[in-house]
Amino acid sequence: MSDQTTSIVSARPRRQGEAVARWLSLAAAPTFAIMALLAAAAPSDMLCATMRGEFSLQGMVPMYALMSAFHLAPWLRLLR
């Protein structure tokens, strides 16, 4: 009987940890999208590396946009 109690008690934190991980994975893409918008709106002298053209792939905005795109998988799984 103590084995069953131990397995039930030890399973509860695992399920809670999985739920937290699921919510954190959903938070990544919108967070990076907001960071890309904030970096685009910030003056160029405040950024670490200024962009050398309007559509350059250097700088923080493209990095945040790509990170947001790479973290879309959990959102796409929700739509299935």
PDB file with one MODEL, atoms N, CA, C and O in Angstrom:
MODEL        1
ATOM      1  N   MET A   1       0.818  -1.188   0.000  1.00  0.00           N
ATOM      2  CA  MET A   1       0.000   0.000   0.000  1.00  0.00           C
ATOM      3  C   MET A   1       0.865   1.257   0.000  1.00  0.00           C
ATOM      4  O   MET A   1       0.500   2.261  -0.611  1.00  0.00           O
ATOM      5  N   SER A   2       1.995   1.208   0.673  1.00  0.00           N
ATOM      6  CA  SER A   2       2.865   2.375   0.688  1.00  0.00           C
ATOM      7  C   SER A   2       3.477   2.638  -0.687  1.00  0.00           C
ATOM      8  O   SER A   2       3.789   3.785  -1.006  1.00  0.00           O
ATOM      9  N   ASP A   3       3.656   1.603  -1.504  1.00  0.00           N
ATOM     10  CA  ASP A   3       4.173   1.790  -2.860  1.00  0.00           C
ATOM     11  C   ASP A   3       3.200   2.579  -3.721  1.00  0.00           C
ATOM     12  O   ASP A   3       3.619   3.428  -4.508  1.00  0.00           O
ATOM     13  N   GLN A   4       1.907   2.309  -3.582  1.00  0.00           N
ATOM     14  CA  GLN A   4       0.906   3.045  -4.350  1.00  0.00           C
ATOM     15  C   GLN A   4       0.863   4.499  -3.918  1.00  0.00           C
ATOM     16  O   GLN A   4       0.772   5.392  -4.760  1.00  0.00           O
ATOM     17  N   THR A   5       0.926   4.748  -2.625  1.00  0.00           N
ATOM     18  CA  THR A   5       0.910   6.117  -2.122  1.00  0.00           C
ATOM     19  C   THR A   5       2.139   6.870  -2.604  1.00  0.00           C
ATOM     20  O   THR A   5       2.033   8.033  -2.994  1.00  0.00           O
ATOM     21  N   THR A   6       3.279   6.243  -2.584  1.00  0.00           N
ATOM     22  CA  THR A   6       4.508   6.877  -3.039  1.00  0.00           C
ATOM     23  C   THR A   6       4.435   7.203  -4.523  1.00  0.00           C
ATOM     24  O   THR A   6       4.869   8.277  -4.940  1.00  0.00           O
ATOM     25  N   SER A   7       3.893   6.291  -5.326  1.00  0.00           N
ATOM     26  CA  SER A   7       3.824   6.547  -6.761  1.00  0.00           C
ATOM     27  C   SER A   7       2.847   7.668  -7.081  1.00  0.00           C
ATOM     28  O   SER A   7       3.097   8.453  -7.997  1.00  0.00           O
ATOM     29  N   ILE A   8       1.745   7.762  -6.352  1.00  0.00           N
ATOM     30  CA  ILE A   8       0.779   8.839  -6.584  1.00  0.00           C
ATOM     31  C   ILE A   8       1.376  10.175  -6.188  1.00  0.00           C
ATOM     32  O   ILE A   8       1.230  11.158  -6.915  1.00  0.00           O
ATOM     33  N   VAL A   9       2.041  10.227  -5.055  1.00  0.00           N
ATOM     34  CA  VAL A   9       2.641  11.475  -4.580  1.00  0.00           C
ATOM     35  C   VAL A   9       3.764  11.920  -5.504  1.00  0.00           C
ATOM     36  O   VAL A   9       3.892  13.113  -5.780  1.00  0.00           O
ATOM     37  N   SER A  10       4.574  10.997  -5.985  1.00  0.00           N
ATOM     38  CA  SER A  10       5.695  11.380  -6.837  1.00  0.00           C
ATOM     39  C   SER A  10       5.235  11.744  -8.243  1.00  0.00           C
ATOM     40  O   SER A  10       5.945  12.465  -8.945  1.00  0.00           O
ATOM     41  N   ALA A  11       4.072  11.269  -8.676  1.00  0.00           N
ATOM     42  CA  ALA A  11       3.570  11.587 -10.016  1.00  0.00           C
ATOM     43  C   ALA A  11       3.002  12.995 -10.080  1.00  0.00           C
ATOM     44  O   ALA A  11       3.026  13.619 -11.141  1.00  0.00           O
ATOM     45  N   ARG A  12       2.498  13.502  -8.979  1.00  0.00           N
ATOM     46  CA  ARG A  12       1.867  14.822  -8.984  1.00  0.00           C
ATOM     47  C   ARG A  12       2.832  15.942  -9.374  1.00  0.00           C
ATOM     48  O   ARG A  12       2.482  16.748 -10.236  1.00  0.00           O
ATOM     49  N   PRO A  13       4.037  16.036  -8.781  1.00  0.00           N
ATOM     50  CA  PRO A  13       4.959  17.101  -9.205  1.00  0.00           C
ATOM     51  C   PRO A  13       5.387  16.957 -10.669  1.00  0.00           C
ATOM     52  O   PRO A  13       5.633  17.954 -11.348  1.00  0.00           O
ATOM     53  N   ARG A  14       5.473  15.730 -11.145  1.00  0.00           N
ATOM     54  CA  ARG A  14       5.852  15.545 -12.550  1.00  0.00           C
ATOM     55  C   ARG A  14       4.788  16.127 -13.463  1.00  0.00           C
ATOM     56  O   ARG A  14       5.120  16.798 -14.440  1.00  0.00           O
ATOM     57  N   ARG A  15       3.520  15.886 -13.167  1.00  0.00           N
ATOM     58  CA  ARG A  15       2.444  16.442 -13.980  1.00  0.00           C
ATOM     59  C   ARG A  15       2.419  17.959 -13.902  1.00  0.00           C
ATOM     60  O   ARG A  15       2.170  18.632 -14.902  1.00  0.00           O
ATOM     61  N   GLN A  16       2.676  18.498 -12.720  1.00  0.00           N
ATOM     62  CA  GLN A  16       2.711  19.952 -12.568  1.00  0.00           C
ATOM     63  C   GLN A  16       3.877  20.537 -13.357  1.00  0.00           C
ATOM     64  O   GLN A  16       3.742  21.591 -13.978  1.00  0.00           O
ATOM     65  N   GLY A  17       5.014  19.860 -13.333  1.00  0.00           N
ATOM     66  CA  GLY A  17       6.169  20.323 -14.095  1.00  0.00           C
ATOM     67  C   GLY A  17       5.914  20.295 -15.587  1.00  0.00           C
ATOM     68  O   GLY A  17       6.355  21.189 -16.309  1.00  0.00           O
ATOM     69  N   GLU A  18       5.207  19.280 -16.056  1.00  0.00           N
ATOM     70  CA  GLU A  18       4.861  19.206 -17.475  1.00  0.00           C
ATOM     71  C   GLU A  18       3.911  20.331 -17.863  1.00  0.00           C
ATOM     72  O   GLU A  18       4.028  20.898 -18.949  1.00  0.00           O
ATOM     73  N   ALA A  19       2.975  20.656 -16.980  1.00  0.00           N
ATOM     74  CA  ALA A  19       2.040  21.752 -17.267  1.00  0.00           C
ATOM     75  C   ALA A  19       2.778  23.097 -17.323  1.00  0.00           C
ATOM     76  O   ALA A  19       2.499  23.928 -18.187  1.00  0.00           O
ATOM     77  N   VAL A  20       3.706  23.297 -16.412  1.00  0.00           N
ATOM     78  CA  VAL A  20       4.490  24.537 -16.418  1.00  0.00           C
ATOM     79  C   VAL A  20       5.332  24.626 -17.683  1.00  0.00           C
ATOM     80  O   VAL A  20       5.421  25.692 -18.293  1.00  0.00           O
ATOM     81  N   ALA A  21       5.945  23.529 -18.078  1.00  0.00           N
ATOM     82  CA  ALA A  21       6.759  23.515 -19.298  1.00  0.00           C
ATOM     83  C   ALA A  21       5.905  23.808 -20.526  1.00  0.00           C
ATOM     84  O   ALA A  21       6.351  24.499 -21.442  1.00  0.00           O
ATOM     85  N   ARG A  22       4.687  23.288 -20.551  1.00  0.00           N
ATOM     86  CA  ARG A  22       3.791  23.534 -21.684  1.00  0.00           C
ATOM     87  C   ARG A  22       3.439  25.017 -21.776  1.00  0.00           C
ATOM     88  O   ARG A  22       3.453  25.590 -22.865  1.00  0.00           O
ATOM     89  N   TRP A  23       3.124  25.644 -20.636  1.00  0.00           N
ATOM     90  CA  TRP A  23       2.784  27.064 -20.654  1.00  0.00           C
ATOM     91  C   TRP A  23       3.999  27.924 -21.002  1.00  0.00           C
ATOM     92  O   TRP A  23       3.863  28.932 -21.696  1.00  0.00           O
ATOM     93  N   LEU A  24       5.168  27.542 -20.535  1.00  0.00           N
ATOM     94  CA  LEU A  24       6.370  28.303 -20.879  1.00  0.00           C
ATOM     95  C   LEU A  24       6.701  28.193 -22.365  1.00  0.00           C
ATOM     96  O   LEU A  24       7.172  29.159 -22.966  1.00  0.00           O
ATOM     97  N   SER A  25       6.460  27.036 -22.957  1.00  0.00           N
ATOM     98  CA  SER A  25       6.722  26.894 -24.389  1.00  0.00           C
ATOM     99  C   SER A  25       5.770  27.760 -25.208  1.00  0.00           C
ATOM    100  O   SER A  25       6.133  28.226 -26.288  1.00  0.00           O
ATOM    101  N   LEU A  26       4.559  27.979 -24.704  1.00  0.00           N
ATOM    102  CA  LEU A  26       3.619  28.860 -25.400  1.00  0.00           C
ATOM    103  C   LEU A  26       3.975  30.338 -25.226  1.00  0.00           C
ATOM    104  O   LEU A  26       3.563  31.175 -26.030  1.00  0.00           O
ATOM    105  N   ALA A  27       4.725  30.656 -24.194  1.00  0.00           N
ATOM    106  CA  ALA A  27       5.073  32.052 -23.936  1.00  0.00           C
ATOM    107  C   ALA A  27       6.246  32.542 -24.772  1.00  0.00           C
ATOM    108  O   ALA A  27       6.425  33.752 -24.914  1.00  0.00           O
ATOM    109  N   ALA A  28       7.047  31.650 -25.328  1.00  0.00           N
ATOM    110  CA  ALA A  28       8.277  32.059 -26.009  1.00  0.00           C
ATOM    111  C   ALA A  28       8.009  32.861 -27.282  1.00  0.00           C
ATOM    112  O   ALA A  28       8.577  33.940 -27.447  1.00  0.00           O
ATOM    113  N   ALA A  29       7.171  32.372 -28.176  1.00  0.00           N
ATOM    114  CA  ALA A  29       6.957  33.039 -29.472  1.00  0.00           C
ATOM    115  C   ALA A  29       6.382  34.442 -29.316  1.00  0.00           C
ATOM    116  O   ALA A  29       6.906  35.369 -29.933  1.00  0.00           O
ATOM    117  N   PRO A  30       5.323  34.647 -28.517  1.00  0.00           N
ATOM    118  CA  PRO A  30       4.828  36.028 -28.360  1.00  0.00           C
ATOM    119  C   PRO A  30       5.829  36.951 -27.684  1.00  0.00           C
ATOM    120  O   PRO A  30       5.895  38.139 -28.000  1.00  0.00           O
ATOM    121  N   THR A  31       6.611  36.408 -26.750  1.00  0.00           N
ATOM    122  CA  THR A  31       7.616  37.234 -26.076  1.00  0.00           C
ATOM    123  C   THR A  31       8.658  37.736 -27.062  1.00  0.00           C
ATOM    124  O   THR A  31       9.011  38.915 -27.040  1.00  0.00           O
ATOM    125  N   PHE A  32       9.160  36.854 -27.932  1.00  0.00           N
ATOM    126  CA  PHE A  32      10.150  37.275 -28.913  1.00  0.00           C
ATOM    127  C   PHE A  32       9.542  38.218 -29.950  1.00  0.00           C
ATOM    128  O   PHE A  32      10.228  39.120 -30.431  1.00  0.00           O
ATOM    129  N   ALA A  33       8.264  38.029 -30.304  1.00  0.00           N
ATOM    130  CA  ALA A  33       7.613  38.942 -31.245  1.00  0.00           C
ATOM    131  C   ALA A  33       7.496  40.340 -30.646  1.00  0.00           C
ATOM    132  O   ALA A  33       7.718  41.332 -31.340  1.00  0.00           O
ATOM    133  N   ILE A  34       7.152  40.425 -29.375  1.00  0.00           N
ATOM    134  CA  ILE A  34       7.065  41.730 -28.700  1.00  0.00           C
ATOM    135  C   ILE A  34       8.445  42.369 -28.610  1.00  0.00           C
ATOM    136  O   ILE A  34       8.590  43.578 -28.793  1.00  0.00           O
ATOM    137  N   MET A  35       9.456  41.556 -28.327  1.00  0.00           N
ATOM    138  CA  MET A  35      10.816  42.092 -28.261  1.00  0.00           C
ATOM    139  C   MET A  35      11.267  42.615 -29.621  1.00  0.00           C
ATOM    140  O   MET A  35      11.978  43.617 -29.692  1.00  0.00           O
ATOM    141  N   ALA A  36      10.860  41.946 -30.703  1.00  0.00           N
ATOM    142  CA  ALA A  36      11.204  42.426 -32.043  1.00  0.00           C
ATOM    143  C   ALA A  36      10.535  43.764 -32.317  1.00  0.00           C
ATOM    144  O   ALA A  36      11.154  44.664 -32.884  1.00  0.00           O
ATOM    145  N   LEU A  37       9.279  43.899 -31.920  1.00  0.00           N
ATOM    146  CA  LEU A  37       8.586  45.181 -32.112  1.00  0.00           C
ATOM    147  C   LEU A  37       9.211  46.288 -31.278  1.00  0.00           C
ATOM    148  O   LEU A  37       9.352  47.418 -31.746  1.00  0.00           O
ATOM    149  N   LEU A  38       9.584  45.971 -30.052  1.00  0.00           N
ATOM    150  CA  LEU A  38      10.226  46.987 -29.203  1.00  0.00           C
ATOM    151  C   LEU A  38      11.592  47.386 -29.748  1.00  0.00           C
ATOM    152  O   LEU A  38      11.958  48.560 -29.709  1.00  0.00           O
ATOM    153  N   ALA A  39      12.341  46.418 -30.252  1.00  0.00           N
ATOM    154  CA  ALA A  39      13.657  46.723 -30.816  1.00  0.00           C
ATOM    155  C   ALA A  39      13.520  47.539 -32.095  1.00  0.00           C
ATOM    156  O   ALA A  39      14.369  48.384 -32.380  1.00  0.00           O
ATOM    157  N   ALA A  40      12.462  47.297 -32.873  1.00  0.00           N
ATOM    158  CA  ALA A  40      12.250  48.060 -34.095  1.00  0.00           C
ATOM    159  C   ALA A  40      11.850  49.503 -33.785  1.00  0.00           C
ATOM    160  O   ALA A  40      12.186  50.421 -34.532  1.00  0.00           O
ATOM    161  N   ALA A  41      11.134  49.694 -32.681  1.00  0.00           N
ATOM    162  CA  ALA A  41      10.672  51.034 -32.318  1.00  0.00           C
ATOM    163  C   ALA A  41      11.726  51.845 -31.566  1.00  0.00           C
ATOM    164  O   ALA A  41      11.616  53.067 -31.473  1.00  0.00           O
ATOM    165  N   ALA A  42      12.744  51.172 -31.031  1.00  0.00           N
ATOM    166  CA  ALA A  42      13.774  51.860 -30.251  1.00  0.00           C
ATOM    167  C   ALA A  42      14.694  52.657 -31.174  1.00  0.00           C
ATOM    168  O   ALA A  42      14.927  52.257 -32.315  1.00  0.00           O
ATOM    169  N   PRO A  43      15.212  53.769 -30.689  1.00  0.00           N
ATOM    170  CA  PRO A  43      16.199  54.511 -31.482  1.00  0.00           C
ATOM    171  C   PRO A  43      17.428  53.649 -31.757  1.00  0.00           C
ATOM    172  O   PRO A  43      17.815  52.830 -30.923  1.00  0.00           O
ATOM    173  N   SER A  44      18.032  53.832 -32.913  1.00  0.00           N
ATOM    174  CA  SER A  44      19.140  52.964 -33.314  1.00  0.00           C
ATOM    175  C   SER A  44      20.373  53.113 -32.422  1.00  0.00           C
ATOM    176  O   SER A  44      21.180  52.186 -32.343  1.00  0.00           O
ATOM    177  N   ASP A  45      20.537  54.230 -31.761  1.00  0.00           N
ATOM    178  CA  ASP A  45      21.705  54.375 -30.897  1.00  0.00           C
ATOM    179  C   ASP A  45      21.557  53.589 -29.591  1.00  0.00           C
ATOM    180  O   ASP A  45      22.540  53.401 -28.873  1.00  0.00           O
ATOM    181  N   MET A  46      20.343  53.127 -29.273  1.00  0.00           N
ATOM    182  CA  MET A  46      20.134  52.333 -28.064  1.00  0.00           C
ATOM    183  C   MET A  46      20.407  50.852 -28.292  1.00  0.00           C
ATOM    184  O   MET A  46      20.611  50.110 -27.331  1.00  0.00           O
ATOM    185  N   LEU A  47      20.415  50.413 -29.536  1.00  0.00           N
ATOM    186  CA  LEU A  47      20.620  49.002 -29.825  1.00  0.00           C
ATOM    187  C   LEU A  47      22.094  48.652 -29.791  1.00  0.00           C
ATOM    188  O   LEU A  47      22.953  49.517 -29.965  1.00  0.00           O
ATOM    189  N   CYS A  48      22.377  47.405 -29.570  1.00  0.00           N
ATOM    190  CA  CYS A  48      23.767  46.941 -29.504  1.00  0.00           C
ATOM    191  C   CYS A  48      24.458  47.099 -30.858  1.00  0.00           C
ATOM    192  O   CYS A  48      25.572  47.618 -30.936  1.00  0.00           O
ATOM    193  N   ALA A  49      23.802  46.654 -31.906  1.00  0.00           N
ATOM    194  CA  ALA A  49      24.372  46.741 -33.244  1.00  0.00           C
ATOM    195  C   ALA A  49      23.356  47.419 -34.155  1.00  0.00           C
ATOM    196  O   ALA A  49      22.238  46.930 -34.321  1.00  0.00           O
ATOM    197  N   THR A  50      23.745  48.537 -34.741  1.00  0.00           N
ATOM    198  CA  THR A  50      22.817  49.232 -35.621  1.00  0.00           C
ATOM    199  C   THR A  50      22.772  48.539 -36.965  1.00  0.00           C
ATOM    200  O   THR A  50      23.759  47.949 -37.405  1.00  0.00           O
ATOM    201  N   MET A  51      21.635  48.614 -37.609  1.00  0.00           N
ATOM    202  CA  MET A  51      21.456  47.963 -38.901  1.00  0.00           C
ATOM    203  C   MET A  51      22.050  48.843 -39.997  1.00  0.00           C
ATOM    204  O   MET A  51      22.012  50.070 -39.906  1.00  0.00           O
ATOM    205  N   ARG A  52      22.595  48.215 -41.023  1.00  0.00           N
ATOM    206  CA  ARG A  52      23.237  48.949 -42.118  1.00  0.00           C
ATOM    207  C   ARG A  52      22.320  49.018 -43.326  1.00  0.00           C
ATOM    208  O   ARG A  52      22.794  48.846 -44.449  1.00  0.00           O
ATOM    209  N   GLY A  53      21.142  49.241 -43.161  1.00  0.00           N
ATOM    210  CA  GLY A  53      20.194  49.297 -44.258  1.00  0.00           C
ATOM    211  C   GLY A  53      18.823  48.928 -43.745  1.00  0.00           C
ATOM    212  O   GLY A  53      18.681  48.381 -42.651  1.00  0.00           O
ATOM    213  N   GLU A  54      17.827  49.225 -44.529  1.00  0.00           N
ATOM    214  CA  GLU A  54      16.482  49.005 -44.060  1.00  0.00           C
ATOM    215  C   GLU A  54      16.145  47.517 -43.921  1.00  0.00           C
ATOM    216  O   GLU A  54      15.442  47.127 -42.988  1.00  0.00           O
ATOM    217  N   PHE A  55      16.640  46.688 -44.837  1.00  0.00           N
ATOM    218  CA  PHE A  55      16.301  45.278 -44.826  1.00  0.00           C
ATOM    219  C   PHE A  55      17.513  44.391 -44.534  1.00  0.00           C
ATOM    220  O   PHE A  55      17.595  43.267 -45.030  1.00  0.00           O
ATOM    221  N   SER A  56      18.421  44.878 -43.757  1.00  0.00           N
ATOM    222  CA  SER A  56      19.610  44.118 -43.419  1.00  0.00           C
ATOM    223  C   SER A  56      19.264  43.012 -42.421  1.00  0.00           C
ATOM    224  O   SER A  56      18.352  43.165 -41.608  1.00  0.00           O
ATOM    225  N   LEU A  57      19.984  41.915 -42.488  1.00  0.00           N
ATOM    226  CA  LEU A  57      19.774  40.822 -41.545  1.00  0.00           C
ATOM    227  C   LEU A  57      20.653  40.945 -40.316  1.00  0.00           C
ATOM    228  O   LEU A  57      20.753  40.005 -39.527  1.00  0.00           O
ATOM    229  N   GLN A  58      21.283  42.075 -40.148  1.00  0.00           N
ATOM    230  CA  GLN A  58      22.091  42.311 -38.964  1.00  0.00           C
ATOM    231  C   GLN A  58      21.254  43.098 -37.967  1.00  0.00           C
ATOM    232  O   GLN A  58      20.438  43.935 -38.355  1.00  0.00           O
ATOM    233  N   GLY A  59      21.452  42.837 -36.721  1.00  0.00           N
ATOM    234  CA  GLY A  59      20.747  43.585 -35.691  1.00  0.00           C
ATOM    235  C   GLY A  59      19.822  42.719 -34.869  1.00  0.00           C
ATOM    236  O   GLY A  59      19.725  41.508 -35.066  1.00  0.00           O
ATOM    237  N   MET A  60      19.151  43.365 -33.953  1.00  0.00           N
ATOM    238  CA  MET A  60      18.319  42.647 -32.997  1.00  0.00           C
ATOM    239  C   MET A  60      16.944  42.296 -33.556  1.00  0.00           C
ATOM    240  O   MET A  60      16.403  41.246 -33.213  1.00  0.00           O
ATOM    241  N   VAL A  61      16.371  43.130 -34.394  1.00  0.00           N
ATOM    242  CA  VAL A  61      15.017  42.891 -34.899  1.00  0.00           C
ATOM    243  C   VAL A  61      14.934  41.582 -35.683  1.00  0.00           C
ATOM    244  O   VAL A  61      14.052  40.775 -35.393  1.00  0.00           O
ATOM    245  N   PRO A  62      15.806  41.330 -36.660  1.00  0.00           N
ATOM    246  CA  PRO A  62      15.715  40.044 -37.360  1.00  0.00           C
ATOM    247  C   PRO A  62      15.989  38.846 -36.448  1.00  0.00           C
ATOM    248  O   PRO A  62      15.403  37.777 -36.622  1.00  0.00           O
ATOM    249  N   MET A  63      16.882  39.035 -35.478  1.00  0.00           N
ATOM    250  CA  MET A  63      17.174  37.937 -34.556  1.00  0.00           C
ATOM    251  C   MET A  63      15.936  37.576 -33.749  1.00  0.00           C
ATOM    252  O   MET A  63      15.605  36.397 -33.629  1.00  0.00           O
ATOM    253  N   TYR A  64      15.247  38.565 -33.192  1.00  0.00           N
ATOM    254  CA  TYR A  64      14.041  38.301 -32.425  1.00  0.00           C
ATOM    255  C   TYR A  64      12.930  37.742 -33.309  1.00  0.00           C
ATOM    256  O   TYR A  64      12.178  36.872 -32.870  1.00  0.00           O
ATOM    257  N   ALA A  65      12.814  38.221 -34.539  1.00  0.00           N
ATOM    258  CA  ALA A  65      11.790  37.704 -35.450  1.00  0.00           C
ATOM    259  C   ALA A  65      12.050  36.238 -35.786  1.00  0.00           C
ATOM    260  O   ALA A  65      11.120  35.433 -35.821  1.00  0.00           O
ATOM    261  N   LEU A  66      13.310  35.890 -36.033  1.00  0.00           N
ATOM    262  CA  LEU A  66      13.639  34.489 -36.308  1.00  0.00           C
ATOM    263  C   LEU A  66      13.409  33.605 -35.075  1.00  0.00           C
ATOM    264  O   LEU A  66      12.923  32.480 -35.197  1.00  0.00           O
ATOM    265  N   MET A  67      13.755  34.109 -33.906  1.00  0.00           N
ATOM    266  CA  MET A  67      13.534  33.331 -32.691  1.00  0.00           C
ATOM    267  C   MET A  67      12.042  33.119 -32.461  1.00  0.00           C
ATOM    268  O   MET A  67      11.629  32.050 -32.011  1.00  0.00           O
ATOM    269  N   SER A  68      11.239  34.121 -32.763  1.00  0.00           N
ATOM    270  CA  SER A  68       9.797  33.977 -32.645  1.00  0.00           C
ATOM    271  C   SER A  68       9.277  32.925 -33.623  1.00  0.00           C
ATOM    272  O   SER A  68       8.418  32.117 -33.270  1.00  0.00           O
ATOM    273  N   ALA A  69       9.796  32.936 -34.845  1.00  0.00           N
ATOM    274  CA  ALA A  69       9.365  31.943 -35.843  1.00  0.00           C
ATOM    275  C   ALA A  69       9.778  30.534 -35.438  1.00  0.00           C
ATOM    276  O   ALA A  69       9.008  29.591 -35.624  1.00  0.00           O
ATOM    277  N   PHE A  70      10.972  30.375 -34.889  1.00  0.00           N
ATOM    278  CA  PHE A  70      11.437  29.051 -34.482  1.00  0.00           C
ATOM    279  C   PHE A  70      10.651  28.504 -33.284  1.00  0.00           C
ATOM    280  O   PHE A  70      10.572  27.291 -33.093  1.00  0.00           O
ATOM    281  N   HIS A  71      10.075  29.398 -32.485  1.00  0.00           N
ATOM    282  CA  HIS A  71       9.332  28.958 -31.313  1.00  0.00           C
ATOM    283  C   HIS A  71       7.820  28.886 -31.561  1.00  0.00           C
ATOM    284  O   HIS A  71       7.045  28.861 -30.604  1.00  0.00           O
ATOM    285  N   LEU A  72       7.397  28.852 -32.804  1.00  0.00           N
ATOM    286  CA  LEU A  72       5.973  28.740 -33.129  1.00  0.00           C
ATOM    287  C   LEU A  72       5.443  27.309 -33.055  1.00  0.00           C
ATOM    288  O   LEU A  72       4.228  27.118 -33.106  1.00  0.00           O
ATOM    289  N   ALA A  73       6.285  26.319 -32.939  1.00  0.00           N
ATOM    290  CA  ALA A  73       5.859  24.915 -32.956  1.00  0.00           C
ATOM    291  C   ALA A  73       4.790  24.591 -31.908  1.00  0.00           C
ATOM    292  O   ALA A  73       3.826  23.907 -32.250  1.00  0.00           O
ATOM    293  N   PRO A  74       4.901  25.041 -30.653  1.00  0.00           N
ATOM    294  CA  PRO A  74       3.831  24.730 -29.695  1.00  0.00           C
ATOM    295  C   PRO A  74       2.485  25.333 -30.099  1.00  0.00           C
ATOM    296  O   PRO A  74       1.440  24.728 -29.859  1.00  0.00           O
ATOM    297  N   TRP A  75       2.502  26.512 -30.705  1.00  0.00           N
ATOM    298  CA  TRP A  75       1.251  27.130 -31.156  1.00  0.00           C
ATOM    299  C   TRP A  75       0.662  26.354 -32.331  1.00  0.00           C
ATOM    300  O   TRP A  75      -0.555  26.195 -32.428  1.00  0.00           O
ATOM    301  N   LEU A  76       1.519  25.876 -33.216  1.00  0.00           N
ATOM    302  CA  LEU A  76       1.031  25.098 -34.343  1.00  0.00           C
ATOM    303  C   LEU A  76       0.466  23.757 -33.894  1.00  0.00           C
ATOM    304  O   LEU A  76      -0.482  23.253 -34.497  1.00  0.00           O
ATOM    305  N   ARG A  77       1.035  23.174 -32.846  1.00  0.00           N
ATOM    306  CA  ARG A  77       0.492  21.930 -32.288  1.00  0.00           C
ATOM    307  C   ARG A  77      -0.897  22.148 -31.696  1.00  0.00           C
ATOM    308  O   ARG A  77      -1.735  21.247 -31.738  1.00  0.00           O
ATOM    309  N   LEU A  78      -1.148  23.335 -31.146  1.00  0.00           N
ATOM    310  CA  LEU A  78      -2.482  23.633 -30.601  1.00  0.00           C
ATOM    311  C   LEU A  78      -3.538  23.705 -31.701  1.00  0.00           C
ATOM    312  O   LEU A  78      -4.699  23.363 -31.474  1.00  0.00           O
ATOM    313  N   LEU A  79      -3.138  24.149 -32.888  1.00  0.00           N
ATOM    314  CA  LEU A  79      -4.087  24.313 -33.987  1.00  0.00           C
ATOM    315  C   LEU A  79      -4.466  22.998 -34.636  1.00  0.00           C
ATOM    316  O   LEU A  79      -5.486  22.922 -35.320  1.00  0.00           O
ATOM    317  N   ARG A  80      -3.664  21.953 -34.434  1.00  0.00           N
ATOM    318  CA  ARG A  80      -3.985  20.652 -35.054  1.00  0.00           C
ATOM    319  C   ARG A  80      -5.153  20.008 -34.401  1.00  0.00           C
ATOM    320  O   ARG A  80      -5.555  18.914 -34.796  1.00  0.00           O
TER     321      ARG A  80
ENDMDL
END
